[in-house]
Amino acid sequence: MKTPLPPLGMGTWGMGGKFERDDSTVDASLQVLRLGLSLGLRLIDTAELYGEGLTEEIVGEAIQGHPREDVFIISKVWKTNLRHDDVLRAAEKSLGRLKTAYIDLYLVHWPNHEIPIQETMRAMERLLERGLVKAIGVSNFSPPQMREAEESLTSTTLAANQIEYSVLCQGAQKEIVPYCLAHDIRVIAYRPLAKGKIAETRLPALCTLARTYNKTVNQIALNWILSQNITAIPATLNPEHLRENVGALDFTLSVKDICLLTSV
């Protein structure tokens, strides 16, 4: 990626609805996204799947008034749109909803074994050639799937793999994270707070570190991810939770404490 991926961003799952459009969330979504931008967050992650496209419309509205180069947008093409021409059409529709000339990072949202990855990657490279996206990547791909995708590329490499990753979900440590590090593929963690479970579970190690660093357990959990050079994209519609998330940026866990949480 020519533009470095910010360490912390804003996820948008639930803004504008989840699998179906929900207009009742629009005002709260715009409020929290604009707040995040005012607090210095530059990364917004979205997808054509979210809210049947409404979520991308919300993001497009929220970034109005900000210089485009000051905002890093990730969007994703859903697994039913991975045929060559479908990828191109999906990207163009996303651009229209986002009201932007390009997407900073465009991801294949989920593997689809019924569509050859070679066909999908040809389309992704075509988007790069046309300047509609600045970098491409994948989401929820295993190491063999990443390898196959990279072997299908002719003029670029995968920039990122977005995966579920948190203190409570460390399975990716075994193979996915090491593979990405070895191949210069940035890891992006969705559900970094385990959909609220981290605050509810109150793991003793997290609670101890929260007292030590004078931070919340959520801030410790997010910093644990950031300290591994992994980008986190927590989603929230709550302004106070967003401010709490931003508080994960101003300290760094020691190596000892990172290891402590890695072994929970």
N, C-alpha and C positions, 0 to 999 in steps of 0.2 A: 504494500500500500504506500503510495506517495505521501498521503496525509496520515500521520500517526493516529491510531485509534485511541480516543480518550479512555482513561482507566475506569471511569464511572459514568453511567448513562441512565436514561429513563426508559424503562420498558413501558409498553402501552397496552398490554393484554388487559382487556376489560374496559378500556376506553372506547366508547362507541359500541360496546357490546363485545361478546366473546365470539361465538360462532354465528350469531345473528345480530343484526343491527339493533342498537338500543339508543335512541335519541335522548333519553333522559339523562345520559351520562355526559353529554356534550359540554355543558357549562363547567362542570367540575373538572373535566379532562383538560379543557383549555386553561383553566385557572392554574392547575398544578404544573402543566407543561410550561406555561409562561413564567411561573414562579421559578421553576428549575433553571430556565434560561437566564433569569435575572440573578440567580445565585451562582452562575458560572458554569453550569452543566451544559455541555455542547452536544452530547450524543443522545439521539432519540432512536429507539429501535421499534419498528413496526412491521406489518406484513399485510399482504392483500387479503389474507384469510380473516383477519381481525375485524369483527363488526361488519362483515360483508363489504369491506372497503371504506366504511365510515371512519374507522380509526385513522386511515391514511389522510382522509379529508380533514380530520381534526388536527393532525400534525401539520398539514399544509397551512391551515389557518393560524396555528400557534406560532409558526416561525415567521409570519409576515412582519416586516419591520426590522428583521435582523439580517445583516449581510449574509448572503448564502454561504460564503466561505467560513463563517463563524459557527455554522451548524453542521454536524456530522450525522447524516441520515442513513440508517440501515433499513432495508425492506427485504421481503422474502417472497419468492414465487412458490405457490402451493404445489403439492405433489401431483395433482391432477392436470397441471398445466406445464408439464415438462417436455412435451413434444416441441421440436424446434420453433415452429411458427407460434405455438401457444406461449412459449417463453417470451418471445418478442412482443406479442400482443399484451401479455400480462404486465410486462415492464412499462409499456407505453401507457396503459391504463393507470398504473401506480403513479407514474410521473404526472399524469393529469390530475389525479386526486391530491397529490402532494404539492401541486402548483410549483414545480421545480423543473429545471432543464436536465438535471442529472441526479442520480442516487449515488452516494459515496461508496456504499458497500451493498451489493445485491447477492442474496443467498438463496440457494436451493433449500427450501424449508424442511423437506423430509425426503428420504430416498423413496424411489418408486421402482420396484423390481420389474415392472411391466414395460418400462420405457428405458431403452439403452442410455446409460449415462453419457455415452459419446455424443449422442444427438443433443442432449441437454447442454453439454459443455460447448458444443459448436455454437449454439444460440447465445450462451453467456459471453463467449468471446466476441460474437458479432455485436453485442450490446457495448462491449468495451471499444471495439473499433469505431462504432458510431458515436462514442462519447456520451452515451446515455447512462452509463455507470462508470465509476472510477476504479472499482475493484470488485472481484467476485469471490464467493466462498460457498460454504455449505453449512447445514445445520443438522444435528442428530446423525452424523455419519460416523461409522466405525473406521478404524485404521484401514482395513481392506477396501472399504468404499471410498475413502479419501484417496488411497493409492490409485484406484481405478479412475477416479475423477481427474487426478493430476496427470495420469498417463494419457488422458483424452485431450489435454490441452496442448496447444502448439505455440502460443505466443505469450502466455502468462502463467502464473501459478496461483494456487488457492491462497487467499489472504487470511481466511479465518474459518473456524468451525464453531458454531454456537451450540452449546450443550447444556443440559441440566447439571448444575454443580453447586454444592454448598457444603457447609460443615456436616450436615445431616445426609448428604448424598455425594459420597466421595468415590463412587465406583469408577469414574473416569480417570482416577489416579493410576489405575493399573496399566492401561494401554493407550487410551485416547490422548491424555495430556502429554505423556512422554513422546508419542508419535508427533504431535503438533509441535512440541518444542524442538524436536530433532529436524523437522522439515520447515521451520520458520512459518508455521501457521498459527495465527493468533487465536487463543481460546477466549470465547465470550460465554460468560456464565449466566444462563437464565434461571429463574427461581433461586437466586442466591440466598434468599431468606426463607426458602422452603415453604413458600405460601403462608408465612406467618408462624410456622411451627417452631422456628428457632426461638422466638420470644416466648412462646408458650411452654416449650420443653424445659427451658432453664437448665441446660447442661451445667454441671458443677464447674467444669473447666472454663466455660464461657463466663459464668458468673464471677469466678475468681479474677479473670483477666479484666472484666468490666470494672471491678473495684480497683484493680491495680492501675489501670490506665485512665480511670475516671470517665469511662465511656459506657454506652448501653451495650447489651449483648448483641443487638443487631449491628451496631457500629463495629464491634469486635469481629463478628462473623463476616462482614463485608471487607474489612481491612485484611483479614486472613486471605481472602481471595485476591485482593489488589496486591498484597505483598508477594504473591506468586507470579506477578506480571500477567494476570488474567483480568480481563475487563468484566465488570459486573453491571447488569442492567435490571435492578429491582423495579418492579411496577407498583405504583400506589396512586390512589385518588385522594389521599389525605395529605394536605399541605404540611402538617407537622411531621408526618412520617418522612416526607421528602426532605425537610430540613434535617431530620435525624440522619438520613442517608448521607447527605452532604458532609455531615460531621465525621464520616469515616475517612475523609481525605487528609486530615491534618495531623495524622500521627502514623507511626510505623511499628508494627509488632516486631519484637526481637526474633531472631532465628529460633531460639529456644521455645518461645511461645507459639510460633508458627508450627513447630514440630509437635508441641503439646496438643494443638487442635487437630493436627493431621492424624493423630493416633486415637482420637475418640471413637 
